[in-house]
């Protein structure tokens, strides 16, 4: 592969490498082929050029792939669908070329998809909040208010209705249809006999997805990589659990939303959590979130601590970092590293 010719070409190449690292050879091969076509001025250049000044930040390659995947999931291209394992197909050698050939047939759907942000609501990342409530339980926290930034469809607000066998104990619901095996944990987190119990939970997203709406649910599923069937099965199980819940995902900017909630009287511990979303929020929202947390932290006590917990990129993996305000001090720790989809958690604390 030649050196990147511009930011879009670079984003395609980087996304190919990321998909390979995370186990999707289907998308890795696709993005490399798209990069070649883009560099030669082909249909990929026609559809992608000028769509954004920050293609890596905006995850433009995944927007394109998701738009076409949604076309397939909605039954609008049976020929291309034969390549998609997500609906029973098998990836053939001609997949990438067939993808390119399908672009002119679905220009409107792709143009629409390129304007919509990626929202995977990756269920695998729920191993992090599962570990966090166990960690808090070991610190003596019994109840917690849980606020999630970038909650998308709110699937991971149900994290304590999922289950995980760490190899040294079970976190969450032993009978859950969303289940994580010991293979997810390189170094297992501590398991508490009485993890902190979530008594209030709310999420926010600038453009939340309504999982009770068929079109929205299809869009959410379209961002799951088609050759990773286990992710599809987890998402479908998580959607069923969320549809049986009454979690609130507000449509708002995270900074103003959080400031309003943290200004209200709170009993017990409060956790503000987000995962792989910080890069999409922008500097103004970053500053607003930090300001809201700092102000609320001044009124925290040992009985009412405030915890900012986040799973965000740290190179090839994400780190799980917490800042704790407890009235006497402010501390920051890195508790774990974890893959971007929640796999290979390595507890450090």
WOBELQUI-V285389 format. One record per residue. N is the residue number from 1. RES is the residue in one letter. SS is DSSP state (H for helix, E for strand, L for the rest). Layout:
N | RES | SS
N | RES | SS
//
This chain:
1 | X | L
2 | X | L
3 | X | L
4 | X | L
5 | X | L
6 | X | L
7 | X | H
8 | X | H
9 | X | H
10 | X | H
11 | X | H
12 | X | H
13 | X | H
14 | X | H
15 | X | H
16 | X | H
17 | X | H
18 | X | H
19 | X | H
20 | X | H
21 | X | H
22 | X | L
23 | X | L
24 | X | L
25 | X | H
26 | X | H
27 | X | H
28 | X | H
29 | X | H
30 | X | H
31 | X | H
32 | X | H
33 | X | H
34 | X | H
35 | X | H
36 | X | H
37 | X | H
38 | X | H
39 | X | H
40 | X | L
41 | X | L
42 | X | L
43 | X | H
44 | X | H
45 | X | H
46 | X | H
47 | X | H
48 | X | H
49 | X | L
50 | X | L
51 | X | L
52 | X | L
53 | X | L
54 | X | L
55 | X | L
56 | X | L
57 | X | L
58 | X | L
59 | X | L
60 | X | H
61 | X | H
62 | X | H
63 | X | H
64 | X | H
65 | X | H
66 | X | H
67 | X | H
68 | X | H
69 | X | H
70 | X | H
71 | X | H
72 | X | H
73 | X | H
74 | X | L
75 | X | L
76 | X | L
77 | X | L
78 | X | H
79 | X | H
80 | X | H
81 | X | H
82 | X | L
83 | X | L
84 | X | L
85 | X | H
86 | X | H
87 | X | H
88 | X | L
89 | X | L
90 | X | L
91 | X | L
92 | X | L
93 | X | L
94 | X | L
95 | X | H
96 | X | H
97 | X | H
98 | X | H
99 | X | H
100 | X | H
101 | X | H
102 | X | H
103 | X | H
104 | X | H
105 | X | H
106 | X | H
107 | X | H
108 | X | H
109 | X | H
110 | X | H
111 | X | H
112 | X | H
113 | X | H
114 | X | H
115 | X | L
116 | X | L
117 | X | L
118 | X | L
119 | X | L
120 | X | L
121 | X | L
122 | X | L
123 | X | H
124 | X | H
125 | X | H
126 | X | H
127 | X | H
128 | X | H
129 | X | H
130 | X | H
131 | X | H
132 | X | H
133 | X | H
134 | X | H
135 | X | H
136 | X | H
137 | X | H
138 | X | H
139 | X | L
140 | X | L
141 | X | L
142 | X | L
143 | X | E
144 | X | E
145 | X | E
146 | X | E
147 | X | E
148 | X | E
149 | X | E
150 | X | L
151 | X | L
152 | X | L
153 | X | L
154 | X | L
155 | X | H
156 | X | H
157 | X | H
158 | X | H
159 | X | H
160 | X | H
161 | X | H
162 | X | L
163 | X | E
164 | X | E
165 | X | E
166 | X | L
167 | X | L
168 | X | L
169 | X | L
170 | X | E
171 | X | E
172 | X | E
173 | X | L
174 | X | L
175 | X | L
176 | X | L
177 | X | L
178 | X | L
179 | X | E
180 | X | E
181 | X | L
182 | X | H
183 | X | H
184 | X | H
185 | X | E
186 | X | E
187 | X | E
188 | X | L
189 | X | L
190 | X | L
191 | X | L
192 | X | L
193 | X | L
194 | X | L
195 | X | L
196 | X | L
197 | X | E
198 | X | E
199 | X | E
200 | X | E
201 | X | E
202 | X | E
203 | X | E
204 | X | E
205 | X | E
206 | X | L
207 | X | L
208 | X | L
209 | X | L
210 | X | L
211 | X | L
212 | X | L
213 | X | L
214 | X | H
215 | X | H
216 | X | H
217 | X | H
218 | X | H
219 | X | H
220 | X | H
221 | X | H
222 | X | H
223 | X | L
224 | X | L
225 | X | L
226 | X | L
227 | X | L
228 | X | L
229 | X | H
230 | X | H
231 | X | H
232 | X | H
233 | X | H
234 | X | H
235 | X | H
236 | X | H
237 | X | H
238 | X | H
239 | X | H
240 | X | H
241 | X | H
242 | X | H
243 | X | H
244 | X | L
245 | X | L
246 | X | L
247 | X | L
248 | X | E
249 | X | E
250 | X | E
251 | X | E
252 | X | L
253 | X | L
254 | X | H
255 | X | H
256 | X | H
257 | X | H
258 | X | H
259 | X | H
260 | X | H
261 | X | H
262 | X | H
263 | X | L
264 | X | L
265 | X | L
266 | X | L
267 | X | L
268 | X | L
269 | X | E
270 | X | E
271 | X | E
272 | X | E
273 | X | E
274 | X | E
275 | X | E
276 | X | L
277 | X | L
278 | X | H
279 | X | H
280 | X | H
281 | X | L
282 | X | L
283 | X | H
284 | X | H
285 | X | H
286 | X | H
287 | X | H
288 | X | H
289 | X | H
290 | X | H
291 | X | H
292 | X | H
293 | X | H
294 | X | H
295 | X | H
296 | X | H
297 | X | H
298 | X | H
299 | X | L
300 | X | L
301 | X | L
302 | X | L
303 | X | L
304 | X | L
305 | X | L
306 | X | E
307 | X | E
308 | X | E
309 | X | E
310 | X | E
311 | X | E
312 | X | E
313 | X | E
314 | X | E
315 | X | L
316 | X | L
317 | X | E
318 | X | E
319 | X | E
320 | X | E
321 | X | E
322 | X | E
323 | X | E
324 | X | E
325 | X | E
326 | X | L
327 | X | L
328 | X | L
329 | X | L
330 | X | E
331 | X | E
332 | X | E
333 | X | E
334 | X | E
335 | X | E
336 | X | E
337 | X | E
338 | X | E
339 | X | L
340 | X | L
341 | X | L
342 | X | L
343 | X | L
344 | X | L
345 | X | E
346 | X | E
347 | X | E
348 | X | L
349 | X | L
//
